[in-house]
């Protein structure tokens, strides 16, 4: 419904929560397609999905931004790894 209103920005909160892997893949393709014409801000915990469709990522931990950058930047960020994996290794 939001797309029908021709927005300039679309905010999505956990759009793939509860979806099967196939549904998640299809949703990711739709979101990526939308991002070619409008800005999409996505809050999502499925990191595979986030990494596959994002141009830029902002990572928050305990209410503050700890990293911003491309998916590759985020994957290599020591602070992100420590916060979410418990280790920088």
N, CA, C and O atoms as CSV, one atom per row, in Angstrom:
chain,resi,resn,atom,element,x,y,z
A,1,UNK,N,N,0.826,-1.195,0.000
A,1,UNK,CA,C,0.000,0.000,0.000
A,1,UNK,C,C,0.864,1.250,0.000
A,1,UNK,O,O,0.530,2.246,-0.642
A,2,UNK,N,N,1.982,1.194,0.727
A,2,UNK,CA,C,2.853,2.369,0.796
A,2,UNK,C,C,3.405,2.731,-0.573
A,2,UNK,O,O,3.555,3.914,-0.879
A,3,UNK,N,N,3.708,1.753,-1.393
A,3,UNK,CA,C,4.267,2.010,-2.721
A,3,UNK,C,C,3.256,2.724,-3.609
A,3,UNK,O,O,3.640,3.537,-4.449
A,4,UNK,N,N,1.980,2.436,-3.437
A,4,UNK,CA,C,0.937,3.060,-4.248
A,4,UNK,C,C,0.889,4.574,-4.056
A,4,UNK,O,O,0.384,5.293,-4.918
A,5,UNK,N,N,1.407,5.054,-2.942
A,5,UNK,CA,C,1.392,6.493,-2.656
A,5,UNK,C,C,2.626,7.208,-3.199
A,5,UNK,O,O,2.797,8.406,-2.970
A,6,UNK,N,N,3.495,6.480,-3.923
A,6,UNK,CA,C,4.705,7.041,-4.533
A,6,UNK,C,C,5.580,7.780,-3.520
A,6,UNK,O,O,5.846,8.971,-3.682
A,7,UNK,N,N,6.028,7.081,-2.478
A,7,UNK,CA,C,6.836,7.745,-1.455
A,7,UNK,C,C,8.248,8.054,-1.962
A,7,UNK,O,O,8.710,7.475,-2.944
A,8,UNK,N,N,8.916,8.974,-1.275
A,8,UNK,CA,C,10.320,9.255,-1.553
A,8,UNK,C,C,11.220,8.367,-0.709
A,8,UNK,O,O,12.376,8.120,-1.056
A,9,UNK,N,N,10.674,7.891,0.402
A,9,UNK,CA,C,11.413,7.015,1.302
A,9,UNK,C,C,10.447,5.967,1.858
A,9,UNK,O,O,9.283,6.258,2.135
A,10,UNK,N,N,10.954,4.749,2.014
A,10,UNK,CA,C,10.161,3.662,2.563
A,10,UNK,C,C,10.899,3.124,3.781
A,10,UNK,O,O,12.065,2.741,3.683
A,11,UNK,N,N,10.228,3.095,4.925
A,11,UNK,CA,C,10.802,2.580,6.164
A,11,UNK,C,C,10.240,1.184,6.409
A,11,UNK,O,O,9.025,1.002,6.484
A,12,UNK,N,N,11.124,0.205,6.533
A,12,UNK,CA,C,10.705,-1.180,6.753
A,12,UNK,C,C,11.308,-1.688,8.049
A,12,UNK,O,O,12.521,-1.612,8.249
A,13,UNK,N,N,10.463,-2.206,8.931
A,13,UNK,CA,C,10.916,-2.752,10.204
A,13,UNK,C,C,10.725,-4.258,10.187
A,13,UNK,O,O,9.597,-4.750,10.222
A,14,UNK,N,N,11.840,-4.994,10.133
A,14,UNK,CA,C,11.837,-6.455,10.141
A,14,UNK,C,C,10.888,-7.038,9.089
A,14,UNK,O,O,10.010,-7.831,9.429
A,15,UNK,N,N,11.049,-6.660,7.827
A,15,UNK,CA,C,10.105,-7.131,6.809
A,15,UNK,C,C,10.142,-8.638,6.566
A,15,UNK,O,O,9.190,-9.183,6.007
A,16,UNK,N,N,11.200,-9.321,6.966
A,16,UNK,CA,C,11.279,-10.760,6.716
A,16,UNK,C,C,11.077,-11.608,7.975
A,16,UNK,O,O,11.272,-12.823,7.941
A,17,UNK,N,N,10.693,-10.981,9.067
A,17,UNK,CA,C,10.478,-11.723,10.316
A,17,UNK,C,C,9.432,-12.817,10.116
A,17,UNK,O,O,8.326,-12.552,9.644
A,18,UNK,N,N,9.787,-14.036,10.478
A,18,UNK,CA,C,8.865,-15.154,10.389
A,18,UNK,C,C,8.739,-15.778,9.011
A,18,UNK,O,O,7.953,-16.705,8.819
A,19,UNK,N,N,9.502,-15.281,8.053
A,19,UNK,CA,C,9.425,-15.826,6.696
A,19,UNK,C,C,10.347,-17.013,6.502
A,19,UNK,O,O,11.359,-17.152,7.189
A,20,UNK,N,N,9.988,-17.854,5.570
A,20,UNK,CA,C,10.847,-18.971,5.186
A,20,UNK,C,C,12.032,-18.411,4.385
A,20,UNK,O,O,11.978,-17.270,3.925
A,21,UNK,N,N,13.088,-19.192,4.216
A,21,UNK,CA,C,14.220,-18.720,3.405
A,21,UNK,C,C,13.805,-18.309,1.986
A,21,UNK,O,O,14.316,-17.325,1.452
A,22,UNK,N,N,12.895,-19.047,1.389
A,22,UNK,CA,C,12.446,-18.700,0.029
A,22,UNK,C,C,11.680,-17.375,0.029
A,22,UNK,O,O,11.889,-16.534,-0.845
A,23,UNK,N,N,10.803,-17.194,1.000
A,23,UNK,CA,C,10.054,-15.937,1.102
A,23,UNK,C,C,10.998,-14.767,1.369
A,23,UNK,O,O,10.821,-13.681,0.815
A,24,UNK,N,N,11.994,-14.990,2.211
A,24,UNK,CA,C,12.983,-13.952,2.508
A,24,UNK,C,C,13.738,-13.561,1.249
A,24,UNK,O,O,13.955,-12.376,0.998
A,25,UNK,N,N,14.136,-14.536,0.466
A,25,UNK,CA,C,14.859,-14.261,-0.783
A,25,UNK,C,C,14.000,-13.440,-1.738
A,25,UNK,O,O,14.480,-12.483,-2.347
A,26,UNK,N,N,12.747,-13.812,-1.865
A,26,UNK,CA,C,11.839,-13.065,-2.753
A,26,UNK,C,C,11.628,-11.642,-2.245
A,26,UNK,O,O,11.617,-10.696,-3.032
A,27,UNK,N,N,11.461,-11.492,-0.947
A,27,UNK,CA,C,11.273,-10.159,-0.368
A,27,UNK,C,C,12.516,-9.306,-0.570
A,27,UNK,O,O,12.412,-8.119,-0.881
A,28,UNK,N,N,13.692,-9.902,-0.396
A,28,UNK,CA,C,14.948,-9.169,-0.599
A,28,UNK,C,C,15.042,-8.647,-2.024
A,28,UNK,O,O,15.474,-7.514,-2.239
A,29,UNK,N,N,14.650,-9.446,-2.988
A,29,UNK,CA,C,14.675,-9.004,-4.391
A,29,UNK,C,C,13.721,-7.841,-4.623
A,29,UNK,O,O,14.041,-6.901,-5.351
A,30,UNK,N,N,12.555,-7.908,-4.006
A,30,UNK,CA,C,11.589,-6.818,-4.146
A,30,UNK,C,C,12.131,-5.539,-3.536
A,30,UNK,O,O,12.051,-4.473,-4.146
A,31,UNK,N,N,12.686,-5.642,-2.329
A,31,UNK,CA,C,13.234,-4.462,-1.647
A,31,UNK,C,C,14.383,-3.868,-2.464
A,31,UNK,O,O,14.461,-2.651,-2.628
A,32,UNK,N,N,15.260,-4.709,-2.969
A,32,UNK,CA,C,16.389,-4.231,-3.782
A,32,UNK,C,C,15.878,-3.516,-5.026
A,32,UNK,O,O,16.426,-2.485,-5.416
A,33,UNK,N,N,14.846,-4.047,-5.644
A,33,UNK,CA,C,14.252,-3.399,-6.816
A,33,UNK,C,C,13.653,-2.046,-6.484
A,33,UNK,O,O,13.790,-1.095,-7.253
A,34,UNK,N,N,12.993,-1.959,-5.348
A,34,UNK,CA,C,12.417,-0.682,-4.919
A,34,UNK,C,C,13.499,0.364,-4.694
A,34,UNK,O,O,13.303,1.546,-4.973
A,35,UNK,N,N,14.639,-0.082,-4.188
A,35,UNK,CA,C,15.723,0.842,-3.841
A,35,UNK,C,C,16.321,1.512,-5.072
A,35,UNK,O,O,17.079,2.473,-4.941
A,36,UNK,N,N,16.000,1.027,-6.249
A,36,UNK,CA,C,16.504,1.682,-7.457
A,36,UNK,C,C,15.703,2.944,-7.787
A,36,UNK,O,O,16.144,3.767,-8.589
A,37,UNK,N,N,14.523,3.097,-7.167
A,37,UNK,CA,C,13.690,4.263,-7.464
A,37,UNK,C,C,13.361,5.112,-6.243
A,37,UNK,O,O,13.041,6.293,-6.383
A,38,UNK,N,N,13.435,4.527,-5.041
A,38,UNK,CA,C,13.170,5.287,-3.818
A,38,UNK,C,C,14.187,4.888,-2.752
A,38,UNK,O,O,14.810,3.830,-2.836
A,39,UNK,N,N,14.341,5.735,-1.765
A,39,UNK,CA,C,15.223,5.409,-0.641
A,39,UNK,C,C,14.509,4.413,0.268
A,39,UNK,O,O,13.333,4.583,0.589
A,40,UNK,N,N,15.227,3.381,0.674
A,40,UNK,CA,C,14.668,2.376,1.573
A,40,UNK,C,C,15.533,2.325,2.825
A,40,UNK,O,O,16.746,2.135,2.749
A,41,UNK,N,N,14.893,2.498,3.980
A,41,UNK,CA,C,15.563,2.344,5.266
A,41,UNK,C,C,15.012,1.065,5.878
A,41,UNK,O,O,13.802,0.899,6.032
A,42,UNK,N,N,15.924,0.171,6.220
A,42,UNK,CA,C,15.557,-1.161,6.656
A,42,UNK,C,C,16.106,-1.428,8.052
A,42,UNK,O,O,17.298,-1.243,8.298
A,43,UNK,N,N,15.242,-1.859,8.963
A,43,UNK,CA,C,15.673,-2.362,10.260
A,43,UNK,C,C,15.477,-3.868,10.173
A,43,UNK,O,O,14.356,-4.346,10.001
A,44,UNK,N,N,16.572,-4.613,10.293
A,44,UNK,CA,C,16.493,-6.057,10.052
A,44,UNK,C,C,17.595,-6.758,10.826
A,44,UNK,O,O,18.714,-6.255,10.927
A,45,UNK,N,N,17.268,-7.934,11.377
A,45,UNK,CA,C,18.255,-8.720,12.107
A,45,UNK,C,C,18.787,-9.894,11.300
A,45,UNK,O,O,19.715,-10.569,11.743
A,46,UNK,N,N,18.221,-10.152,10.126
A,46,UNK,CA,C,18.709,-11.211,9.248
A,46,UNK,C,C,19.916,-10.658,8.487
A,46,UNK,O,O,19.770,-10.005,7.453
A,47,UNK,N,N,21.110,-10.935,9.019
A,47,UNK,CA,C,22.323,-10.338,8.461
A,47,UNK,C,C,22.618,-10.788,7.036
A,47,UNK,O,O,23.170,-10.015,6.253
A,48,UNK,N,N,22.265,-12.011,6.686
A,48,UNK,CA,C,22.464,-12.453,5.308
A,48,UNK,C,C,21.631,-11.597,4.362
A,48,UNK,O,O,22.103,-11.186,3.302
A,49,UNK,N,N,20.397,-11.337,4.754
A,49,UNK,CA,C,19.523,-10.494,3.947
A,49,UNK,C,C,20.061,-9.080,3.859
A,49,UNK,O,O,20.123,-8.498,2.776
A,50,UNK,N,N,20.450,-8.529,4.996
A,50,UNK,CA,C,20.986,-7.165,5.033
A,50,UNK,C,C,22.215,-7.039,4.129
A,50,UNK,O,O,22.313,-6.109,3.328
A,51,UNK,N,N,23.134,-7.967,4.264
A,51,UNK,CA,C,24.367,-7.908,3.481
A,51,UNK,C,C,24.119,-8.070,1.987
A,51,UNK,O,O,24.856,-7.519,1.170
A,52,UNK,N,N,23.087,-8.821,1.630
A,52,UNK,CA,C,22.833,-9.081,0.221
A,52,UNK,C,C,22.157,-7.928,-0.512
A,52,UNK,O,O,22.253,-7.843,-1.736
A,53,UNK,N,N,21.472,-7.033,0.212
A,53,UNK,CA,C,20.724,-5.981,-0.488
A,53,UNK,C,C,21.173,-4.559,-0.186
A,53,UNK,O,O,20.725,-3.621,-0.844
A,54,UNK,N,N,22.050,-4.384,0.798
A,54,UNK,CA,C,22.373,-3.030,1.256
A,54,UNK,C,C,23.543,-2.401,0.515
A,54,UNK,O,O,24.526,-3.063,0.183
A,55,UNK,N,N,23.407,-1.110,0.266
A,55,UNK,CA,C,24.522,-0.318,-0.249
A,55,UNK,C,C,25.318,0.257,0.913
A,55,UNK,O,O,26.549,0.264,0.897
A,56,UNK,N,N,24.602,0.738,1.917
A,56,UNK,CA,C,25.192,1.329,3.108
A,56,UNK,C,C,24.483,0.749,4.328
A,56,UNK,O,O,23.273,0.525,4.310
A,57,UNK,N,N,25.256,0.510,5.389
A,57,UNK,CA,C,24.711,-0.065,6.609
A,57,UNK,C,C,25.152,0.786,7.799
A,57,UNK,O,O,26.298,1.231,7.870
A,58,UNK,N,N,24.233,1.000,8.720
A,58,UNK,CA,C,24.547,1.631,9.995
A,58,UNK,C,C,24.249,0.595,11.071
A,58,UNK,O,O,23.147,0.049,11.132
A,59,UNK,N,N,25.234,0.329,11.914
A,59,UNK,CA,C,25.078,-0.667,12.981
A,59,UNK,C,C,24.974,0.067,14.309
A,59,UNK,O,O,25.807,0.907,14.648
A,60,UNK,N,N,23.919,-0.278,15.054
A,60,UNK,CA,C,23.745,0.299,16.383
A,60,UNK,C,C,23.912,-0.795,17.420
A,60,UNK,O,O,23.550,-1.951,17.202
A,61,UNK,N,N,24.468,-0.402,18.550
A,61,UNK,CA,C,24.626,-1.314,19.679
A,61,UNK,C,C,24.423,-0.515,20.952
A,61,UNK,O,O,25.098,0.489,21.180
A,62,UNK,N,N,23.486,-0.968,21.784
A,62,UNK,CA,C,23.178,-0.296,23.045
A,62,UNK,C,C,22.866,1.192,22.865
A,62,UNK,O,O,23.301,2.033,23.652
A,63,UNK,N,N,22.107,1.493,21.817
A,63,UNK,CA,C,21.631,2.849,21.608
A,63,UNK,C,C,22.590,3.812,20.940
A,63,UNK,O,O,22.302,5.006,20.855
A,64,UNK,N,N,23.728,3.320,20.462
A,64,UNK,CA,C,24.648,4.224,19.764
A,64,UNK,C,C,25.155,3.579,18.482
A,64,UNK,O,O,25.222,2.356,18.361
A,65,UNK,N,N,25.505,4.424,17.544
A,65,UNK,CA,C,26.054,3.953,16.275
A,65,UNK,C,C,27.495,3.520,16.504
A,65,UNK,O,O,28.310,4.288,17.014
A,66,UNK,N,N,27.804,2.280,16.123
A,66,UNK,CA,C,29.177,1.795,16.285
A,66,UNK,C,C,29.892,1.627,14.951
A,66,UNK,O,O,31.113,1.476,14.919
A,67,UNK,N,N,29.138,1.654,13.840
A,67,UNK,CA,C,29.791,1.517,12.537
A,67,UNK,C,C,28.844,1.947,11.429
A,67,UNK,O,O,27.626,1.803,11.531
A,68,UNK,N,N,29.437,2.477,10.369
A,68,UNK,CA,C,28.700,2.815,9.160
A,68,UNK,C,C,29.592,2.488,7.975
A,68,UNK,O,O,30.805,2.689,8.029
A,69,UNK,N,N,28.995,1.987,6.913
A,69,UNK,CA,C,29.776,1.712,5.716
A,69,UNK,C,C,29.113,0.691,4.823
A,69,UNK,O,O,27.933,0.376,4.980
A,70,UNK,N,N,29.882,0.182,3.889
A,70,UNK,CA,C,29.405,-0.831,2.963
A,70,UNK,C,C,29.292,-2.167,3.687
A,70,UNK,O,O,29.828,-2.320,4.785
A,71,UNK,N,N,28.609,-3.127,3.096
A,71,UNK,CA,C,28.569,-4.451,3.723
A,71,UNK,C,C,29.966,-4.998,4.021
A,71,UNK,O,O,30.186,-5.584,5.081
A,72,UNK,N,N,30.892,-4.816,3.113
A,72,UNK,CA,C,32.267,-5.299,3.337
A,72,UNK,C,C,32.895,-4.590,4.535
A,72,UNK,O,O,33.541,-5.227,5.368
A,73,UNK,N,N,32.707,-3.273,4.623
A,73,UNK,CA,C,33.233,-2.516,5.767
A,73,UNK,C,C,32.680,-3.060,7.079
A,73,UNK,O,O,33.418,-3.236,8.049
A,74,UNK,N,N,31.386,-3.322,7.100
A,74,UNK,CA,C,30.728,-3.790,8.315
A,74,UNK,C,C,31.221,-5.178,8.701
A,74,UNK,O,O,31.479,-5.440,9.876
A,75,UNK,N,N,31.351,-6.058,7.734
A,75,UNK,CA,C,31.817,-7.418,8.006
A,75,UNK,C,C,33.223,-7.425,8.590
A,75,UNK,O,O,33.568,-8.326,9.355
A,76,UNK,N,N,34.035,-6.436,8.241
A,76,UNK,CA,C,35.418,-6.384,8.699
A,76,UNK,C,C,35.617,-5.517,9.938
A,76,UNK,O,O,36.730,-5.426,10.456
A,77,UNK,N,N,34.562,-4.884,10.414
A,77,UNK,CA,C,34.667,-3.949,11.525
A,77,UNK,C,C,34.837,-4.682,12.856
A,77,UNK,O,O,33.990,-5.491,13.235
A,78,UNK,N,N,35.916,-4.401,13.551
A,78,UNK,CA,C,36.238,-5.070,14.806
A,78,UNK,C,C,35.177,-4.799,15.871
A,78,UNK,O,O,34.770,-5.719,16.580
A,79,UNK,N,N,34.729,-3.568,15.991
A,79,UNK,CA,C,33.742,-3.237,17.026
A,79,UNK,C,C,32.412,-3.967,16.780
A,79,UNK,O,O,31.764,-4.410,17.729
A,80,UNK,N,N,32.012,-4.089,15.525
A,80,UNK,CA,C,30.784,-4.819,15.198
A,80,UNK,C,C,30.947,-6.294,15.559
A,80,UNK,O,O,30.048,-6.896,16.147
A,81,UNK,N,N,32.070,-6.863,15.213
A,81,UNK,CA,C,32.317,-8.276,15.509
A,81,UNK,C,C,32.327,-8.523,17.018
A,81,UNK,O,O,31.781,-9.520,17.490
A,82,UNK,N,N,32.943,-7.622,17.765
A,82,UNK,CA,C,32.976,-7.782,19.219
A,82,UNK,C,C,31.572,-7.664,19.812
A,82,UNK,O,O,31.197,-8.432,20.698
A,83,UNK,N,N,30.801,-6.698,19.316
A,83,UNK,CA,C,29.457,-6.461,19.855
A,83,UNK,C,C,28.499,-7.611,19.557
A,83,UNK,O,O,27.689,-7.985,20.405
A,84,UNK,N,N,28.593,-8.165,18.361
A,84,UNK,CA,C,27.601,-9.154,17.946
A,84,UNK,C,C,28.090,-10.589,17.924
A,84,UNK,O,O,27.278,-11.514,17.910
A,85,UNK,N,N,29.380,-10.792,17.922
A,85,UNK,CA,C,29.924,-12.151,17.944
A,85,UNK,C,C,30.682,-12.456,19.224
A,85,UNK,O,O,31.025,-13.607,19.494
A,86,UNK,N,N,30.942,-11.419,20.009
A,86,UNK,CA,C,31.662,-11.604,21.247
A,86,UNK,C,C,33.161,-11.694,21.073
A,86,UNK,O,O,33.895,-11.900,22.040
A,87,UNK,N,N,33.619,-11.541,19.839
A,87,UNK,CA,C,35.051,-11.635,19.567
A,87,UNK,C,C,35.366,-10.905,18.265
A,87,UNK,O,O,34.498,-10.747,17.407
A,88,UNK,N,N,36.587,-10.472,18.129
A,88,UNK,CA,C,37.024,-9.826,16.899
A,88,UNK,C,C,37.670,-10.836,15.957
A,88,UNK,O,O,38.098,-10.476,14.860
A,89,UNK,N,N,37.742,-12.082,16.370
A,89,UNK,CA,C,38.373,-13.110,15.540
A,89,UNK,C,C,37.489,-13.575,14.420
A,89,UNK,O,O,37.887,-14.439,13.639
